[in-house]
Amino acid sequence: MAQFTNITLNDFRAFLRAEKGWREEVSGNEIVFCYRLASYLFIQIKVYSSIRLNELNIRDCGSDALRVCAVNLNNNTGWIKTGRVNRTEGWKRNLREKIELVIRQSKARLR
């Protein structure tokens, strides 16, 4: 069984770096990392961190998962949705795979 890993806001900031185009915003009470596709600026990739506003750590074990999706900013609708990313030892690899999947699916849908 995979082991729960506590992920901090700094872990997210180091992984989804601002210099690579990621920025933080708040949705409800949660910090969300957002990235716009260079060739399709109206498509935004969102990573829901499970980190509540004004907290430094992710929620407790089993209380939530990381989520990745894409939205169409032209009409504020969902574009692509993926499954959950568990907060386990391989979270970075799993999250990267989900992000890459959403980017590929978004570009394919726009062709």
Jmol script that loads the backbone (N, CA, C; Angstrom):
load data "model"
ATOM      1  N   MET A   1       0.841  -1.181   0.000  1.00  0.00           N
ATOM      2  CA  MET A   1       0.000   0.000   0.000  1.00  0.00           C
ATOM      3  C   MET A   1       0.889   1.247   0.000  1.00  0.00           C
ATOM      4  N   ALA A   2       0.535   2.215  -0.828  1.00  0.00           N
ATOM      5  CA  ALA A   2       1.312   3.450  -0.925  1.00  0.00           C
ATOM      6  C   ALA A   2       1.162   4.258   0.357  1.00  0.00           C
ATOM      7  N   GLN A   3       2.215   4.942   0.701  1.00  0.00           N
ATOM      8  CA  GLN A   3       2.230   5.710   1.943  1.00  0.00           C
ATOM      9  C   GLN A   3       1.879   7.171   1.692  1.00  0.00           C
ATOM     10  N   PHE A   4       1.021   7.720   2.553  1.00  0.00           N
ATOM     11  CA  PHE A   4       0.621   9.122   2.504  1.00  0.00           C
ATOM     12  C   PHE A   4       1.854  10.011   2.627  1.00  0.00           C
ATOM     13  N   THR A   5       1.870  11.086   1.842  1.00  0.00           N
ATOM     14  CA  THR A   5       2.949  12.060   1.889  1.00  0.00           C
ATOM     15  C   THR A   5       2.356  13.436   2.158  1.00  0.00           C
ATOM     16  N   ASN A   6       2.872  14.112   3.170  1.00  0.00           N
ATOM     17  CA  ASN A   6       2.442  15.481   3.439  1.00  0.00           C
ATOM     18  C   ASN A   6       3.107  16.393   2.410  1.00  0.00           C
ATOM     19  N   ILE A   7       2.298  17.189   1.721  1.00  0.00           N
ATOM     20  CA  ILE A   7       2.803  18.082   0.687  1.00  0.00           C
ATOM     21  C   ILE A   7       2.552  19.511   1.155  1.00  0.00           C
ATOM     22  N   THR A   8       3.590  20.318   1.163  1.00  0.00           N
ATOM     23  CA  THR A   8       3.461  21.702   1.615  1.00  0.00           C
ATOM     24  C   THR A   8       3.233  22.637   0.426  1.00  0.00           C
ATOM     25  N   LEU A   9       2.843  23.845   0.731  1.00  0.00           N
ATOM     26  CA  LEU A   9       2.691  24.864  -0.296  1.00  0.00           C
ATOM     27  C   LEU A   9       4.024  25.114  -0.992  1.00  0.00           C
ATOM     28  N   ASN A  10       5.105  25.090  -0.240  1.00  0.00           N
ATOM     29  CA  ASN A  10       6.433  25.264  -0.843  1.00  0.00           C
ATOM     30  C   ASN A  10       6.778  24.121  -1.792  1.00  0.00           C
ATOM     31  N   ASP A  11       6.322  22.898  -1.484  1.00  0.00           N
ATOM     32  CA  ASP A  11       6.522  21.762  -2.395  1.00  0.00           C
ATOM     33  C   ASP A  11       5.841  22.048  -3.738  1.00  0.00           C
ATOM     34  N   PHE A  12       4.605  22.541  -3.662  1.00  0.00           N
ATOM     35  CA  PHE A  12       3.881  22.884  -4.882  1.00  0.00           C
ATOM     36  C   PHE A  12       4.585  24.004  -5.643  1.00  0.00           C
ATOM     37  N   ARG A  13       5.003  25.031  -4.920  1.00  0.00           N
ATOM     38  CA  ARG A  13       5.666  26.159  -5.572  1.00  0.00           C
ATOM     39  C   ARG A  13       6.968  25.740  -6.247  1.00  0.00           C
ATOM     40  N   ALA A  14       7.670  24.787  -5.672  1.00  0.00           N
ATOM     41  CA  ALA A  14       8.914  24.294  -6.270  1.00  0.00           C
ATOM     42  C   ALA A  14       8.624  23.421  -7.492  1.00  0.00           C
ATOM     43  N   PHE A  15       7.501  22.730  -7.481  1.00  0.00           N
ATOM     44  CA  PHE A  15       7.163  21.825  -8.576  1.00  0.00           C
ATOM     45  C   PHE A  15       6.466  22.563  -9.729  1.00  0.00           C
ATOM     46  N   LEU A  16       5.496  23.413  -9.405  1.00  0.00           N
ATOM     47  CA  LEU A  16       4.743  24.173 -10.404  1.00  0.00           C
ATOM     48  C   LEU A  16       5.243  25.623 -10.337  1.00  0.00           C
ATOM     49  N   ARG A  17       6.387  25.848 -10.926  1.00  0.00           N
ATOM     50  CA  ARG A  17       7.131  27.098 -10.738  1.00  0.00           C
ATOM     51  C   ARG A  17       6.564  28.263 -11.554  1.00  0.00           C
ATOM     52  N   ALA A  18       6.587  29.418 -10.935  1.00  0.00           N
ATOM     53  CA  ALA A  18       6.097  30.642 -11.589  1.00  0.00           C
ATOM     54  C   ALA A  18       6.889  30.959 -12.852  1.00  0.00           C
ATOM     55  N   GLU A  19       8.194  30.727 -12.831  1.00  0.00           N
ATOM     56  CA  GLU A  19       8.998  31.029 -14.025  1.00  0.00           C
ATOM     57  C   GLU A  19       8.674  30.123 -15.208  1.00  0.00           C
ATOM     58  N   LYS A  20       7.946  29.038 -14.962  1.00  0.00           N
ATOM     59  CA  LYS A  20       7.496  28.144 -16.036  1.00  0.00           C
ATOM     60  C   LYS A  20       6.078  28.483 -16.492  1.00  0.00           C
ATOM     61  N   GLY A  21       5.495  29.525 -15.889  1.00  0.00           N
ATOM     62  CA  GLY A  21       4.169  29.963 -16.315  1.00  0.00           C
ATOM     63  C   GLY A  21       3.042  29.647 -15.355  1.00  0.00           C
ATOM     64  N   TRP A  22       3.324  28.968 -14.271  1.00  0.00           N
ATOM     65  CA  TRP A  22       2.292  28.640 -13.287  1.00  0.00           C
ATOM     66  C   TRP A  22       2.051  29.837 -12.380  1.00  0.00           C
ATOM     67  N   ARG A  23       0.804  30.058 -12.026  1.00  0.00           N
ATOM     68  CA  ARG A  23       0.485  31.100 -11.055  1.00  0.00           C
ATOM     69  C   ARG A  23      -0.559  30.561 -10.080  1.00  0.00           C
ATOM     70  N   GLU A  24      -0.602  31.194  -8.933  1.00  0.00           N
ATOM     71  CA  GLU A  24      -1.534  30.768  -7.882  1.00  0.00           C
ATOM     72  C   GLU A  24      -2.768  31.648  -7.892  1.00  0.00           C
ATOM     73  N   GLU A  25      -3.904  31.023  -7.626  1.00  0.00           N
ATOM     74  CA  GLU A  25      -5.127  31.771  -7.383  1.00  0.00           C
ATOM     75  C   GLU A  25      -5.905  31.026  -6.304  1.00  0.00           C
ATOM     76  N   VAL A  26      -6.945  31.642  -5.838  1.00  0.00           N
ATOM     77  CA  VAL A  26      -7.766  31.039  -4.792  1.00  0.00           C
ATOM     78  C   VAL A  26      -9.133  30.724  -5.373  1.00  0.00           C
ATOM     79  N   SER A  27      -9.583  29.507  -5.137  1.00  0.00           N
ATOM     80  CA  SER A  27     -10.916  29.089  -5.548  1.00  0.00           C
ATOM     81  C   SER A  27     -11.621  28.582  -4.300  1.00  0.00           C
ATOM     82  N   GLY A  28     -12.635  29.282  -3.883  1.00  0.00           N
ATOM     83  CA  GLY A  28     -13.270  28.943  -2.614  1.00  0.00           C
ATOM     84  C   GLY A  28     -12.277  29.231  -1.505  1.00  0.00           C
ATOM     85  N   ASN A  29     -11.875  28.205  -0.812  1.00  0.00           N
ATOM     86  CA  ASN A  29     -10.905  28.347   0.274  1.00  0.00           C
ATOM     87  C   ASN A  29      -9.634  27.556  -0.038  1.00  0.00           C
ATOM     88  N   GLU A  30      -9.412  27.240  -1.321  1.00  0.00           N
ATOM     89  CA  GLU A  30      -8.307  26.372  -1.719  1.00  0.00           C
ATOM     90  C   GLU A  30      -7.361  27.082  -2.678  1.00  0.00           C
ATOM     91  N   ILE A  31      -6.075  26.813  -2.540  1.00  0.00           N
ATOM     92  CA  ILE A  31      -5.078  27.359  -3.460  1.00  0.00           C
ATOM     93  C   ILE A  31      -5.039  26.490  -4.711  1.00  0.00           C
ATOM     94  N   VAL A  32      -5.170  27.134  -5.854  1.00  0.00           N
ATOM     95  CA  VAL A  32      -5.194  26.450  -7.143  1.00  0.00           C
ATOM     96  C   VAL A  32      -4.045  26.996  -7.978  1.00  0.00           C
ATOM     97  N   PHE A  33      -3.310  26.097  -8.623  1.00  0.00           N
ATOM     98  CA  PHE A  33      -2.220  26.485  -9.513  1.00  0.00           C
ATOM     99  C   PHE A  33      -2.742  26.437 -10.942  1.00  0.00           C
ATOM    100  N   CYS A  34      -2.497  27.521 -11.698  1.00  0.00           N
ATOM    101  CA  CYS A  34      -3.063  27.672 -13.034  1.00  0.00           C
ATOM    102  C   CYS A  34      -1.974  27.908 -14.068  1.00  0.00           C
ATOM    103  N   TYR A  35      -2.226  27.379 -15.253  1.00  0.00           N
ATOM    104  CA  TYR A  35      -1.276  27.495 -16.369  1.00  0.00           C
ATOM    105  C   TYR A  35      -2.083  27.626 -17.657  1.00  0.00           C
ATOM    106  N   ARG A  36      -1.753  28.611 -18.482  1.00  0.00           N
ATOM    107  CA  ARG A  36      -2.430  28.774 -19.772  1.00  0.00           C
ATOM    108  C   ARG A  36      -1.594  28.176 -20.888  1.00  0.00           C
ATOM    109  N   LEU A  37      -2.271  27.509 -21.789  1.00  0.00           N
ATOM    110  CA  LEU A  37      -1.579  26.936 -22.949  1.00  0.00           C
ATOM    111  C   LEU A  37      -1.122  28.061 -23.869  1.00  0.00           C
ATOM    112  N   ALA A  38       0.134  28.051 -24.242  1.00  0.00           N
ATOM    113  CA  ALA A  38       0.717  29.137 -25.036  1.00  0.00           C
ATOM    114  C   ALA A  38      -0.012  29.344 -26.358  1.00  0.00           C
ATOM    115  N   SER A  39      -0.355  28.277 -27.051  1.00  0.00           N
ATOM    116  CA  SER A  39      -0.996  28.420 -28.352  1.00  0.00           C
ATOM    117  C   SER A  39      -2.510  28.605 -28.264  1.00  0.00           C
ATOM    118  N   TYR A  40      -3.064  28.372 -27.088  1.00  0.00           N
ATOM    119  CA  TYR A  40      -4.508  28.517 -26.867  1.00  0.00           C
ATOM    120  C   TYR A  40      -4.715  29.180 -25.509  1.00  0.00           C
ATOM    121  N   LEU A  41      -4.522  30.482 -25.444  1.00  0.00           N
ATOM    122  CA  LEU A  41      -4.533  31.196 -24.159  1.00  0.00           C
ATOM    123  C   LEU A  41      -5.885  31.144 -23.449  1.00  0.00           C
ATOM    124  N   PHE A  42      -6.933  30.760 -24.159  1.00  0.00           N
ATOM    125  CA  PHE A  42      -8.237  30.670 -23.518  1.00  0.00           C
ATOM    126  C   PHE A  42      -8.435  29.339 -22.786  1.00  0.00           C
ATOM    127  N   ILE A  43      -7.474  28.427 -22.899  1.00  0.00           N
ATOM    128  CA  ILE A  43      -7.528  27.159 -22.156  1.00  0.00           C
ATOM    129  C   ILE A  43      -6.573  27.252 -20.980  1.00  0.00           C
ATOM    130  N   GLN A  44      -7.090  27.006 -19.802  1.00  0.00           N
ATOM    131  CA  GLN A  44      -6.291  27.089 -18.585  1.00  0.00           C
ATOM    132  C   GLN A  44      -6.299  25.739 -17.871  1.00  0.00           C
ATOM    133  N   ILE A  45      -5.092  25.249 -17.577  1.00  0.00           N
ATOM    134  CA  ILE A  45      -4.925  24.024 -16.796  1.00  0.00           C
ATOM    135  C   ILE A  45      -4.968  24.418 -15.323  1.00  0.00           C
ATOM    136  N   LYS A  46      -5.718  23.674 -14.530  1.00  0.00           N
ATOM    137  CA  LYS A  46      -5.828  23.967 -13.102  1.00  0.00           C
ATOM    138  C   LYS A  46      -5.440  22.746 -12.293  1.00  0.00           C
ATOM    139  N   VAL A  47      -4.635  22.982 -11.265  1.00  0.00           N
ATOM    140  CA  VAL A  47      -4.256  21.935 -10.320  1.00  0.00           C
ATOM    141  C   VAL A  47      -4.788  22.360  -8.957  1.00  0.00           C
ATOM    142  N   TYR A  48      -5.752  21.610  -8.462  1.00  0.00           N
ATOM    143  CA  TYR A  48      -6.317  21.888  -7.141  1.00  0.00           C
ATOM    144  C   TYR A  48      -5.429  21.209  -6.106  1.00  0.00           C
ATOM    145  N   SER A  49      -4.847  22.018  -5.237  1.00  0.00           N
ATOM    146  CA  SER A  49      -3.775  21.571  -4.349  1.00  0.00           C
ATOM    147  C   SER A  49      -4.235  20.898  -3.059  1.00  0.00           C
ATOM    148  N   SER A  50      -5.482  21.067  -2.683  1.00  0.00           N
ATOM    149  CA  SER A  50      -5.982  20.601  -1.383  1.00  0.00           C
ATOM    150  C   SER A  50      -5.387  21.386  -0.223  1.00  0.00           C
ATOM    151  N   ILE A  51      -4.736  22.509  -0.520  1.00  0.00           N
ATOM    152  CA  ILE A  51      -4.189  23.361   0.534  1.00  0.00           C
ATOM    153  C   ILE A  51      -5.156  24.516   0.740  1.00  0.00           C
ATOM    154  N   ARG A  52      -5.653  24.617   1.944  1.00  0.00           N
ATOM    155  CA  ARG A  52      -6.586  25.690   2.264  1.00  0.00           C
ATOM    156  C   ARG A  52      -5.857  27.016   2.383  1.00  0.00           C
ATOM    157  N   LEU A  53      -6.575  28.069   2.065  1.00  0.00           N
ATOM    158  CA  LEU A  53      -6.045  29.415   2.206  1.00  0.00           C
ATOM    159  C   LEU A  53      -5.594  29.640   3.646  1.00  0.00           C
ATOM    160  N   ASN A  54      -4.465  30.287   3.811  1.00  0.00           N
ATOM    161  CA  ASN A  54      -3.882  30.593   5.130  1.00  0.00           C
ATOM    162  C   ASN A  54      -3.336  29.371   5.860  1.00  0.00           C
ATOM    163  N   GLU A  55      -3.139  28.264   5.167  1.00  0.00           N
ATOM    164  CA  GLU A  55      -2.494  27.097   5.744  1.00  0.00           C
ATOM    165  C   GLU A  55      -1.273  26.773   4.896  1.00  0.00           C
ATOM    166  N   LEU A  56      -0.307  26.126   5.478  1.00  0.00           N
ATOM    167  CA  LEU A  56       0.913  25.799   4.744  1.00  0.00           C
ATOM    168  C   LEU A  56       0.960  24.359   4.277  1.00  0.00           C
ATOM    169  N   ASN A  57       0.151  23.492   4.861  1.00  0.00           N
ATOM    170  CA  ASN A  57       0.180  22.068   4.530  1.00  0.00           C
ATOM    171  C   ASN A  57      -1.129  21.624   3.907  1.00  0.00           C
ATOM    172  N   ILE A  58      -1.048  20.516   3.228  1.00  0.00           N
ATOM    173  CA  ILE A  58      -2.200  19.891   2.601  1.00  0.00           C
ATOM    174  C   ILE A  58      -3.104  19.303   3.686  1.00  0.00           C
ATOM    175  N   ARG A  59      -4.301  18.950   3.334  1.00  0.00           N
ATOM    176  CA  ARG A  59      -5.241  18.367   4.287  1.00  0.00           C
ATOM    177  C   ARG A  59      -4.749  17.016   4.784  1.00  0.00           C
ATOM    178  N   ASP A  60      -5.379  16.533   5.820  1.00  0.00           N
ATOM    179  CA  ASP A  60      -4.970  15.269   6.439  1.00  0.00           C
ATOM    180  C   ASP A  60      -5.156  14.087   5.493  1.00  0.00           C
ATOM    181  N   CYS A  61      -4.485  13.011   5.832  1.00  0.00           N
ATOM    182  CA  CYS A  61      -4.533  11.764   5.069  1.00  0.00           C
ATOM    183  C   CYS A  61      -5.977  11.323   4.859  1.00  0.00           C
ATOM    184  N   GLY A  62      -6.326  11.026   3.605  1.00  0.00           N
ATOM    185  CA  GLY A  62      -7.639  10.507   3.278  1.00  0.00           C
ATOM    186  C   GLY A  62      -8.738  11.538   3.165  1.00  0.00           C
ATOM    187  N   SER A  63      -8.454  12.807   3.452  1.00  0.00           N
ATOM    188  CA  SER A  63      -9.525  13.803   3.437  1.00  0.00           C
ATOM    189  C   SER A  63      -9.724  14.440   2.064  1.00  0.00           C
ATOM    190  N   ASP A  64      -8.754  14.341   1.176  1.00  0.00           N
ATOM    191  CA  ASP A  64      -8.895  14.936  -0.145  1.00  0.00           C
ATOM    192  C   ASP A  64      -7.745  14.476  -1.031  1.00  0.00           C
ATOM    193  N   ALA A  65      -7.888  14.708  -2.326  1.00  0.00           N
ATOM    194  CA  ALA A  65      -6.845  14.344  -3.281  1.00  0.00           C
ATOM    195  C   ALA A  65      -6.542  15.554  -4.151  1.00  0.00           C
ATOM    196  N   LEU A  66      -5.446  15.478  -4.875  1.00  0.00           N
ATOM    197  CA  LEU A  66      -5.111  16.509  -5.857  1.00  0.00           C
ATOM    198  C   LEU A  66      -5.967  16.268  -7.090  1.00  0.00           C
ATOM    199  N   ARG A  67      -6.363  17.320  -7.748  1.00  0.00           N
ATOM    200  CA  ARG A  67      -7.182  17.205  -8.951  1.00  0.00           C
ATOM    201  C   ARG A  67      -6.589  18.073 -10.061  1.00  0.00           C
ATOM    202  N   VAL A  68      -6.725  17.610 -11.287  1.00  0.00           N
ATOM    203  CA  VAL A  68      -6.238  18.355 -12.455  1.00  0.00           C
ATOM    204  C   VAL A  68      -7.378  18.445 -13.457  1.00  0.00           C
ATOM    205  N   CYS A  69      -7.559  19.624 -14.034  1.00  0.00           N
ATOM    206  CA  CYS A  69      -8.580  19.804 -15.057  1.00  0.00           C
ATOM    207  C   CYS A  69      -8.157  20.937 -15.983  1.00  0.00           C
ATOM    208  N   ALA A  70      -8.944  21.160 -17.012  1.00  0.00           N
ATOM    209  CA  ALA A  70      -8.751  22.301 -17.900  1.00  0.00           C
ATOM    210  C   ALA A  70     -10.097  22.997 -18.044  1.00  0.00           C
ATOM    211  N   VAL A  71     -10.060  24.313 -18.156  1.00  0.00           N
ATOM    212  CA  VAL A  71     -11.285  25.084 -18.343  1.00  0.00           C
ATOM    213  C   VAL A  71     -11.135  25.980 -19.567  1.00  0.00           C
ATOM    214  N   ASN A  72     -12.254  26.261 -20.192  1.00  0.00           N
ATOM    215  CA  ASN A  72     -12.313  27.187 -21.318  1.00  0.00           C
ATOM    216  C   ASN A  72     -12.696  28.540 -20.741  1.00  0.00           C
ATOM    217  N   LEU A  73     -11.764  29.487 -20.786  1.00  0.00           N
ATOM    218  CA  LEU A  73     -11.994  30.805 -20.198  1.00  0.00           C
ATOM    219  C   LEU A  73     -12.936  31.668 -21.027  1.00  0.00           C
ATOM    220  N   ASN A  74     -13.138  31.318 -22.304  1.00  0.00           N
ATOM    221  CA  ASN A  74     -14.052  32.095 -23.147  1.00  0.00           C
ATOM    222  C   ASN A  74     -15.486  32.032 -22.644  1.00  0.00           C
ATOM    223  N   ASN A  75     -15.875  30.854 -22.147  1.00  0.00           N
ATOM    224  CA  ASN A  75     -17.254  30.704 -21.670  1.00  0.00           C
ATOM    225  C   ASN A  75     -17.320  30.134 -20.238  1.00  0.00           C
ATOM    226  N   ASN A  76     -16.180  30.109 -19.566  1.00  0.00           N
ATOM    227  CA  ASN A  76     -16.107  29.639 -18.168  1.00  0.00           C
ATOM    228  C   ASN A  76     -16.748  28.267 -17.962  1.00  0.00           C
ATOM    229  N   THR A  77     -16.377  27.334 -18.831  1.00  0.00           N
ATOM    230  CA  THR A  77     -16.893  25.976 -18.705  1.00  0.00           C
ATOM    231  C   THR A  77     -15.751  24.989 -18.560  1.00  0.00           C
ATOM    232  N   GLY A  78     -16.065  23.843 -17.997  1.00  0.00           N
ATOM    233  CA  GLY A  78     -15.087  22.774 -17.905  1.00  0.00           C
ATOM    234  C   GLY A  78     -14.709  22.302 -19.296  1.00  0.00           C
ATOM    235  N   TRP A  79     -13.456  21.909 -19.460  1.00  0.00           N
ATOM    236  CA  TRP A  79     -12.948  21.508 -20.773  1.00  0.00           C
ATOM    237  C   TRP A  79     -12.492  20.058 -20.739  1.00  0.00           C
ATOM    238  N   ILE A  80     -11.617  19.715 -19.803  1.00  0.00           N
ATOM    239  CA  ILE A  80     -11.108  18.355 -19.631  1.00  0.00           C
ATOM    240  C   ILE A  80     -11.069  18.060 -18.132  1.00  0.00           C
ATOM    241  N   LYS A  81     -11.443  16.851 -17.759  1.00  0.00           N
ATOM    242  CA  LYS A  81     -11.407  16.444 -16.354  1.00  0.00           C
ATOM    243  C   LYS A  81     -10.631  15.131 -16.254  1.00  0.00           C
ATOM    244  N   THR A  82      -9.832  14.999 -15.210  1.00  0.00           N
ATOM    245  CA  THR A  82      -9.099  13.749 -14.988  1.00  0.00           C
ATOM    246  C   THR A  82      -9.456  13.185 -13.624  1.00  0.00           C
ATOM    247  N   GLY A  83      -8.946  12.016 -13.359  1.00  0.00           N
ATOM    248  CA  GLY A  83      -9.139  11.394 -12.056  1.00  0.00           C
ATOM    249  C   GLY A  83      -8.246  12.028 -11.002  1.00  0.00           C
ATOM    250  N   ARG A  84      -8.345  11.535  -9.837  1.00  0.00           N
ATOM    251  CA  ARG A  84      -7.602  12.069  -8.698  1.00  0.00           C
ATOM    252  C   ARG A  84      -6.126  11.679  -8.747  1.00  0.00           C
ATOM    253  N   VAL A  85      -5.321  12.465  -8.069  1.00  0.00           N
ATOM    254  CA  VAL A  85      -3.908  12.156  -7.858  1.00  0.00           C
ATOM    255  C   VAL A  85      -3.752  11.985  -6.350  1.00  0.00           C
ATOM    256  N   ASN A  86      -3.442  10.784  -5.941  1.00  0.00           N
ATOM    257  CA  ASN A  86      -3.291  10.523  -4.515  1.00  0.00           C
ATOM    258  C   ASN A  86      -2.019  11.163  -3.977  1.00  0.00           C
ATOM    259  N   ARG A  87      -2.076  11.553  -2.731  1.00  0.00           N
ATOM    260  CA  ARG A  87      -0.938  12.199  -2.080  1.00  0.00           C
ATOM    261  C   ARG A  87      -0.052  11.125  -1.457  1.00  0.00           C
ATOM    262  N   THR A  88       0.665  10.452  -2.340  1.00  0.00           N
ATOM    263  CA  THR A  88       1.568   9.384  -1.921  1.00  0.00           C
ATOM    264  C   THR A  88       2.984   9.719  -2.387  1.00  0.00           C
ATOM    265  N   GLU A  89       3.898   8.818  -2.128  1.00  0.00           N
ATOM    266  CA  GLU A  89       5.313   9.055  -2.435  1.00  0.00           C
ATOM    267  C   GLU A  89       5.564   9.478  -3.881  1.00  0.00           C
ATOM    268  N   GLY A  90       4.812   8.978  -4.826  1.00  0.00           N
ATOM    269  CA  GLY A  90       5.029   9.302  -6.234  1.00  0.00           C
ATOM    270  C   GLY A  90       4.155  10.442  -6.734  1.00  0.00           C
ATOM    271  N   TRP A  91       3.750  11.338  -5.852  1.00  0.00           N
ATOM    272  CA  TRP A  91       2.793  12.373  -6.237  1.00  0.00           C
ATOM    273  C   TRP A  91       3.298  13.263  -7.372  1.00  0.00           C
ATOM    274  N   LYS A  92       4.579  13.594  -7.395  1.00  0.00           N
ATOM    275  CA  LYS A  92       5.093  14.483  -8.448  1.00  0.00           C
ATOM    276  C   LYS A  92       4.988  13.823  -9.819  1.00  0.00           C
ATOM    277  N   ARG A  93       5.406  12.583  -9.911  1.00  0.00           N
ATOM    278  CA  ARG A  93       5.339  11.854 -11.182  1.00  0.00           C
ATOM    279  C   ARG A  93       3.881  11.718 -11.628  1.00  0.00           C
ATOM    280  N   ASN A  94       3.004  11.326 -10.696  1.00  0.00           N
ATOM    281  CA  ASN A  94       1.592  11.131 -11.025  1.00  0.00           C
ATOM    282  C   ASN A  94       0.927  12.445 -11.436  1.00  0.00           C
ATOM    283  N   LEU A  95       1.266  13.518 -10.738  1.00  0.00           N
ATOM    284  CA  LEU A  95       0.703  14.823 -11.073  1.00  0.00           C
ATOM    285  C   LEU A  95       1.200  15.286 -12.438  1.00  0.00           C
ATOM    286  N   ARG A  96       2.475  15.119 -12.709  1.00  0.00           N
ATOM    287  CA  ARG A  96       3.034  15.488 -14.019  1.00  0.00           C
ATOM    288  C   ARG A  96       2.316  14.720 -15.130  1.00  0.00           C
ATOM    289  N   GLU A  97       2.073  13.432 -14.921  1.00  0.00           N
ATOM    290  CA  GLU A  97       1.383  12.622 -15.930  1.00  0.00           C
ATOM    291  C   GLU A  97      -0.027  13.138 -16.188  1.00  0.00           C
ATOM    292  N   LYS A  98      -0.743  13.511 -15.132  1.00  0.00           N
ATOM    293  CA  LYS A  98      -2.109  14.037 -15.297  1.00  0.00           C
ATOM    294  C   LYS A  98      -2.085  15.381 -16.019  1.00  0.00           C
ATOM    295  N   ILE A  99      -1.143  16.238 -15.667  1.00  0.00           N
ATOM    296  CA  ILE A  99      -1.034  17.536 -16.333  1.00  0.00           C
ATOM    297  C   ILE A  99      -0.740  17.339 -17.818  1.00  0.00           C
ATOM    298  N   GLU A 100       0.213  16.466 -18.137  1.00  0.00           N
ATOM    299  CA  GLU A 100       0.550  16.199 -19.538  1.00  0.00           C
ATOM    300  C   GLU A 100      -0.639  15.607 -20.282  1.00  0.00           C
ATOM    301  N   LEU A 101      -1.409  14.742 -19.623  1.00  0.00           N
ATOM    302  CA  LEU A 101      -2.598  14.157 -20.236  1.00  0.00           C
ATOM    303  C   LEU A 101      -3.627  15.240 -20.563  1.00  0.00           C
ATOM    304  N   VAL A 102      -3.870  16.149 -19.635  1.00  0.00           N
ATOM    305  CA  VAL A 102      -4.832  17.229 -19.859  1.00  0.00           C
ATOM    306  C   VAL A 102      -4.367  18.137 -20.995  1.00  0.00           C
ATOM    307  N   ILE A 103      -3.092  18.421 -21.054  1.00  0.00           N
ATOM    308  CA  ILE A 103      -2.565  19.259 -22.143  1.00  0.00           C
ATOM    309  C   ILE A 103      -2.742  18.556 -23.485  1.00  0.00           C
ATOM    310  N   ARG A 104      -2.380  17.281 -23.557  1.00  0.00           N
ATOM    311  CA  ARG A 104      -2.541  16.524 -24.813  1.00  0.00           C
ATOM    312  C   ARG A 104      -4.005  16.469 -25.238  1.00  0.00           C
ATOM    313  N   GLN A 105      -4.890  16.158 -24.295  1.00  0.00           N
ATOM    314  CA  GLN A 105      -6.317  16.055 -24.623  1.00  0.00           C
ATOM    315  C   GLN A 105      -6.887  17.402 -25.056  1.00  0.00           C
ATOM    316  N   SER A 106      -6.445  18.476 -24.416  1.00  0.00           N
ATOM    317  CA  SER A 106      -6.927  19.809 -24.782  1.00  0.00           C
ATOM    318  C   SER A 106      -6.498  20.162 -26.203  1.00  0.00           C
ATOM    319  N   LYS A 107      -5.234  19.922 -26.525  1.00  0.00           N
ATOM    320  CA  LYS A 107      -4.740  20.241 -27.870  1.00  0.00           C
ATOM    321  C   LYS A 107      -5.428  19.379 -28.921  1.00  0.00           C
ATOM    322  N   ALA A 108      -5.635  18.094 -28.614  1.00  0.00           N
ATOM    323  CA  ALA A 108      -6.324  17.214 -29.564  1.00  0.00           C
ATOM    324  C   ALA A 108      -7.762  17.673 -29.808  1.00  0.00           C
ATOM    325  N   ARG A 109      -8.397  18.124 -28.764  1.00  0.00           N
ATOM    326  CA  ARG A 109      -9.791  18.573 -28.892  1.00  0.00           C
ATOM    327  C   ARG A 109      -9.879  19.854 -29.715  1.00  0.00           C
ATOM    328  N   LEU A 110      -8.842  20.649 -29.719  1.00  0.00           N
ATOM    329  CA  LEU A 110      -8.849  21.908 -30.468  1.00  0.00           C
ATOM    330  C   LEU A 110      -8.459  21.747 -31.932  1.00  0.00           C
ATOM    331  N   ARG A 111      -7.950  20.599 -32.311  1.00  0.00           N
ATOM    332  CA  ARG A 111      -7.549  20.386 -33.715  1.00  0.00           C
ATOM    333  C   ARG A 111      -8.728  20.088 -34.576  1.00  0.00           C
TER     334      ARG A 111
END
end "model"
wireframe off; spacefill off
backbone 0.3
color backbone group
